[in-house]
């Protein structure tokens, strides 16, 4: 009987919800009591819904203000909205709106618009005799203070990172670019989550075809909710099967501002502490905003080390397997004897030995990330030393294998972008497998396949290998090397601009 009773209650609840959903497409009533009843039906089983009844002194009409507790700033609501309405007898605004002390007061008439507004933290005023509701911007949801970015350490740059509020993130970008050409378009995606997505760009620099492309892709997203920028990037990227990221995700406002000044587009997702930047190129993942705060020779050396680290992280374990299994004749005799002595007690072939150590390293790395910071560092350092020494003493792996794995890990840490470093960690495993099958010839095949994939890959229709493929020597001043700022007087030109004949991307950089 209890199950039947609950089922009947559930059926009634679904019927009430269906009735409320049908009400969304209708305008509100001019009767206050009817509007409050419809509001309670729309937000049924919502204990944080607050409705306060009072009399507007300016008009003498009965009214009620509704909001969701926890999403509204109660101090602003009481002092800037309720106090003027209840105690000040001044006439209303010229457009017949109630006079309050908050800006951007607007009116809505459809229940669908009111539902969306309330879920975003605003307060809504229903007045008896009016078929429109006034909406006040009194948002005040819980939020954290602006702190240092977690994934992108700042060496000589600003120590401010994005937060989970989209309006604050846009304000941080405006602090770096106080220019009227900084424009934005706001879109709402998600059938249930209703995430507010802002497309930020420099109107006089951005290429209009790229802007239209990213706007069309975001509009076509059909999903319940977007929780963070990583989900949006996966839904709008060109090739979802590529291990390489096709959008730059950053937590630093100064980095986003620098990319905007190069003609790229920044996508700000509300409730996410990072933004997306596109179109991206392969070389842009090896650049850091701190490169432009140091001497150009030091920055160039660091950037070369990053490209070298990428090569080592992808090919070093595979090269070890190929040399030991097939091409040992290229090893000097003394080193070959040392390696043979080290591997004398190892019962596994080089591929199994490498896979065992690499997977162990990835497990320790993941454990170190998930644990609290002090414990994670201890697990990473002590665990690596203890496990490596114990594995060598037990004869499971050789000393040279421990050196190769450690060098590979250090090389992957040099890459400044987390998404690119994660893709590199994944690429080394197929390289090791093909090296165990064909030796150095297999590595060459894998390298050519990788280069071909990078050349064919695109980001928002822009070649991923730009300015290397297609080759543009004028744009290579900031690719492998970071030449002096006074020598980089033009922005990098996208291939779309070259094809369409639009030369706007070649504006002087100025301070950007």
N, C-alpha and C positions, 0 to 999 in steps of 0.2 A: 504493500500500500504506500509506503514511504517513497519508493521509486516512482510509482504512478503519480503521486502528488507532486514530486519534484519535476516529473516530465511535463505535467499540466502547467506548472508554474513557468517552466522553461519555454513551453509553447506560447504562453501568454506574453512572456518577455520578448520572444522573437517577433510576435505579432505587433507589440508596441514599438519595437525597434524599426520594423518595416513601415509602420505608420509614420514614425519620426523621419525616416529617410524620405518618404514620399512628401513630407512637409518641407524638405529642404528647398525644393524648387518653387515654393510659393512665397509671396511677400508677407511681411509681418502685418499684424492687425493694428488698428488704431485704439483698441481696447487694452489697457494695461494688464488686467487680470488674464485675458486670453493669451497675451504674449508670455507672461510668466508661466502659465500652464504649459504652453508649447515648449518653452525653454526647458522645463523639468522633464518633459517627455523626450526631448532631444538629448539631454544629458542625464538619462536615467542611470541609476546605480553609480552616481558620481558624487561621493561625499565631499569632495573639495570644491564643489560649486557653491558659491556664496551669492545670495541675493539680499540686498539691503533696500528697504522701502523708506521713503521720506517725501517731503513736500518741497518743490522748488520755489524758493522765495521770489525769484524774478518773475514767475508766471502764476504762482499759486496752484499749479497742477500737481496731481499725484504722480510719483515717479519711482523707479527702482533701478538700481545699478547692479550689474551682475559681473562676476569675474571668477576665475579659477584660483583658489588659494595656492600659494607657492609659486605661481607664475607672475604675480602682480606685486609691484612695490606699494606696500600699504601706506607708507609715509607720504609718497606722492599722491596716492589716491585720496587720503584723508585731508591733506593740507591744500592740494592744488585742484581737487575736483569737488569733493563733498562739502568742504567749508564754503567755497564761493556759492555753490548751488543752494545751500541751506541758510546762509546767514547774510549774503550780499544781495541787495535789492536793486542793483544796477540793471539797466536794460540789456537785452541780449545782444549778440554780435549782429553786424549788419546783414548777414545771411541767415538771420533767424536761428542761429545756433546758440546753445547756452554758453554764457561767458564763464570760462574757467581759466586756470593759470597754467595750462599745459598747451603746447603747440601742436599743430597738425591735427586739428579736430575735423573729423569727416563724418558723413552719414552713410548708412547702409540700409537697404530695404529688404534684401533677400535673406532667408534663413541660412542658405549655403554660405553666403559671405560672412554672416555673423558667426557661424560655427568656426570657420577658418580663423577669423579674427580672435575669438576667445581662446582657441587652442594656441595662439601665438602670444598670449599673456596680456592682451589689452582688456580694458574694462568697457562695458557697454551700458549706455543709459537708455532705458525705456521710459517714455513719457506718455501719460494718458492723453489721448486725443491726437497723437501724432503717429503716422504710419511709417516713420523712419526712426532709426535708432542712432544715437550719437556714439562715436567710438573715440576713446581717449588712449593715447600711447602712455600707458603706465606699466610697461613691462618691468619685471624685477625678479627674474628667475635666479636660482643659485649659480654662481660662477666663480672661478678662481682668479687670482691675481695674475698679472703678466709676469712670467718668469723666463729663465734661460731655456732655450730649446733643448730637448732631451737627446735627440738623435744627431744634431748638428752643433758641435761645440764651436763657440765663437772665440777666436784667438785675438784678433785686433778689431773686430767689428762690434756691432751693437749687441747688448745682452738683453734683447727683447724677443720673445717668441709669440707666435699666434696662440690664441685661446679658443674656447669652444663657442664664442659668440661672433657671428658673421659681421655684424655692424662694427664691433671693435676691431676685427681684423682689417676691414676696409679702412677704418680710421688710422690704423698703424701704417698702412700703405700710403695714405694721403699725407702723412707726416713726412714721408720721403719725397713725394712728388706733389707739391702744392701747385698744381697746374690745371687750368680749366679743360685741357684736352684729355684729362683722365676721366674716361666715361665708364659706365657700367650698364648692363642689362640684367634684370632680375627675372628668373624663371622659377616655377614651382613644380617639382617632380615628386612622384610617389602617391599611390592611391590612398595610403593610410598614414604614412609618415609626414607627407607634405613638407619636404625639405626645401628651404629657400636657397637657390643657387644663384650667385652673382657672377657674371662674366665681366671682368675688369680689363680694360685695354686703353692704350693711347690712340685717340681717334686719328691723329695726323700721322701716325707711324704704322699702325697695324695694317696688314693686307686684308681687304674686305672679303676676299674669297675664303681665307682661312677663318675669319670671324664668322661668316655665314655657315661654314662647315661645322664648326664646333657648336654653334647655336642649334643647328638642325639636329645634330646627334643628341644633344641633351634633351631637346623637345621630344625626340622619338623614344626616350627611355620609358619603359612601362614596367614598373616594379612597385611592390608594396611600400617600401621605404628605403632611403639611402641613409646609412648610419655614419659612414665616413667617406673620405675622398678616394680611398682605395677601391671601394665598390664602384664608384662612378667612373674611375679610370678604366676599370675592366669592362664596363658596359659601353664605352665610347671609343676605345682604342682601335687602331686599324687591324692589327693582327693579334688576336687573343692567344694564339698558340706559340708565340715567340717568347723565349726566356728573357728578352731584353725589355725593360720598361720603356713605354712610348710617351709617358708624361713625367715631368719632374715634380716630385712631391717635396715641398719644403716647409719648415716650421719658422723660417726667418723672414721677417718683413723686408729687411734690406736686400736679401737675395731676390725676393719677388719684385721689388722695385727696380733692381738692376735688370731683371729679365724683361720687365715692361718697357724699359727704355731701349731695349734691343728690338722691339717690335713684337714680342711674344704676348700671349694672352694668359691671364691668371683667372682661375676658376675658384671662387670662394664658396664652400659649402657650409651652411650654418650648422652648428653643433659639432664641427670637426676642427681640431687644432692644427691642421695643415691645409695647404692650398695646392692646386694642380697648376702646372705651367706647361704650355704647349704653343707651337709644335716643338718637340725636343729632337735633338740630334745626338749621335753617339758621343761626340766630343764634349757636349755640354754636361754630361754626367761626371766628367773628370775636372770640371772647373769648380772653384769655390770662391765665394765673395771675398774671403780673406786673401785671395791671391792678389787683389788690387790694393791691399793695404800694406804690402811688403815690397821690397825692392824687386824690380822686374827680373833680375838675374836669379835671385833666390826662388821667386815664384815659378820661373821657367824650369829650374832644376827640379822643384817639387812636382811640377806637372809631368815632366818626363818620368820621374819615379812612379807616378800613378799609372801611366801607360805601361811601364815595365812591370809593375805589380800585377796589372791585369793579365799580361802575357804569362808571367810565372804562375799565377793562380789557376789559369786554365790549362797550361801545358806541362808544368813541371812534374806532377805525378805521372802523367802519361809518358813523358820522356824517360823517367826512371824505369817504368815498366818495359818500354820498348828497348832501351839500352841493355837492361839486364836479361831480357828474354831473347832478343834477336840480334842486336847490333853491339854486342859487347866488345867487338874488335876495335871500336873507336875509343875505348877507355884506355888511358895510359896503364902500363903493366903494373906499376907499384900500386896505383889506385885500384886496379882490378883485383890484385891479390888481397888488398885490405877489404874490399867488398866481399870477396869470396870467403874470407875468414869470418866476416861478420854474419854472412848468411849460412854458414856451415850448419848451424843448429836449427835454422828455421825450416819447419816441415811444409810450409805452404808455398805455392807459386807466387810470383811478384804481384799478380792481380789481386789475389785473395789477401795478401799482406797489406797492400795499399788500401783496398776497400775496408778492411778491418780497422785500420788506423784512421782513415778519413771519416768513417761513420762514427767512430768513437769520439773524434774531435767535434763533429757536428752535434752529437748528443751533449757533450760538455758545454759547447757554446750555447745551445738552447737552454740547458739547465741554468747556466749563468745569467741568461737574460731574464728568465722567469723568477728567479730567486731575488730577495731583497739585495740592494746594491752591495753592502759589505760582505754578505755571505756569498753572493754571486762571484765577486772578485776572488774570494778565497777558494771557492770551488774550481774556478777556471785555472788559477795558478797552481795551487797545491795538487788538484786532481790531475792536471797535465803532467806535472813532474813525477808524481807517484805512479800513475798508470803507465807512463812512458818507460820509466826505469824498471818497473815490475815486468812489463811486457818484454823488454830486452833481456832481463835476467832469466825469465822463464823460457826464452827461446822462441817466443811467438812471432816477434818482429825483429828486424835488424837495426843496428845503430843508424845506418844510412837512411833507413826508412823513416825513423823518428826525425832526422834532420830535414828530410824532404817535406814531411807533413808540417813541421813547424815553420819552415820557410814559406810553404804555401799559405798557411794561416796568416802569417805576418803580411804577405803580399796582398791578400784579400782585404786586410784591415786598412791598407793605404787608400783604397778607393773611397772618396768622400761621400758618395751617394749610397744609402742603404739598399735601395731597390736594385741598383746595378751590382753591388757586392753580392746580394742574394742570388742574382742570376748567374754570376760567375761561379759561386759555390755549386750550383746545379750543373753547369757545363762540364766541370772537370770529370764527372762520372762517366758520361758517354765517351769522352776523350780517353779515359783509362781503358775502357772496354775495347775500343777500336785499336788502341795501341797494343793491347795484349793479343789481338788477332793478326795484325799486319805490321807491327813494328813502327819504324819511323815513317814508312810509306803511309800507314794508317793515320799518323799524326798529320801528315801533309794533306791527306784527303779531308780529314776533319777540319783543318785550318782553312782550306779552300771552300768547303761547305759553309763554314762560319762567315767567311768574307762575303760569299755570294748572298747569304741571308741578310747580312748587314746592308749590302748595296741595294737589295730589292725591298727592304723594309721601309715603311713610310710612317710619318706621324702627322695626322691631319692633312694627308696628301702631300706633305713635304718630305723629300728624301732624307732618310735617317742618317746617311753617310755624309751629308753636306757639312763642310765644304770640301771634303776629300773626294766623294763621289756623289754628284759631279764635281770635278776639280775646279776650285776657284781660289787662285793664289792670293787675290786681294783680301779674302776673308780668313786666310790662314795665319794672320798675325796673332790670333788669340786661340789657337787650336793646340798644337803640341807645345808651343812656346807662348809665353805671355810677354810680348814686346812692350816697350815703354808706352805709357798712355798717350804721350804727345804724338806718337806715330800712328795711333788708331783713331783716325778722324771721321770715319764713316761706319755706319752700322752694317752688320752682316746682311747680305741680300738673299732673300729666300728664292728658291727655284721657281716658285709661282710668280714672283715679281719679274723674274727674268723672262719667263715664257710669255707673260701677258704684256711685257714692255713697260710695266709700271716701275718707275725709278724712285718711288717715295721711300723705299727702305734704305736708300743711299743718303739720307739726310745726315748732316754732321752729328756726331755723337754729343758734342758739347761736354757737359759734366757727367754724362751717363756712360 
